[in-house]
Amino acid sequence: MHSNRSIPRGPVIPVLAYPDVDQAASWLCHAFGFTVRLRILSHRIQLNFGEGALVVRELREGEASQRRGIGTSVLIRVDDADAHCQRARERGARITQEPTTYPFGERQYTAEDFAGYSWTFSQSVADVHPSEWGGVAEEL
């Protein structure tokens, strides 16, 4: 795969639409700790989070009346789910699920951003083989 400085390096890059990309990028940086990687005119902003990336883009004509985030959640790995949750809460995120440790070795919480998107933040707390909690591993 060729590298290109115009796109984040990760192989999977979620793209979320917002009415105001500047507001969205500012809010996501402030509440969740993203950083701006690249601004593209006034309609798209690439954001970094650790080694991952996210693109926020402006809503297209006809999308403004659609409810955003239905059935969608962005999953982000963090070092400390509790501290991250507290930061997000203090900066305006609506916490829809408090930090919880699950049998599969992750401590997770879920928040909703100002536009209605759902975000799950996950901290690895143990390396548990999927067979121990009911998972079926195809390849690990």
NORZI-V40449 format. One line per field, one symbol per residue. ss: DSSP state (a for helix, b for strand, c for the rest). phi: phi as a letter, one per 20 degrees, with the letter a starting at -180 (. if undefined). psi: psi as a letter, one per 30 degrees, with the letter a starting at -180 (. if undefined). A space follows every 10 residues. Layout:
ss=???
phi=???
psi=???
This chain:
ss=cccccccccc cccbbbbbcc aaaaaaaaaa aaccbbbbbb cccbbbbbbc cbbbbbbbcc cccccccccc ccbbbbbccc aaaaaaaaaa cccbbbbbbb bccccbbbbb bbcccccbbb bbbbccccca aacccccccc
phi=.febfecgff fccfcdecfc ffffffffff ednfcfebdd lddbceddbl eebbddcffe gnegeefenf mdbedceceb ffffffgfff dofeeebfgc edfenddccc cdefdofecd dcdfdaddfg ffcoeceebc
psi=kkljffklfl fkjkkkklej eeeeeeeeee efgllkekkj bgfkkkkljb fllkkkllkl kffefkkkfk gkkkkkklej eeeeeeeeef gfkjjfklkk klfggkjllk lklffgkkkk kkkkfljkke ffggljkek.
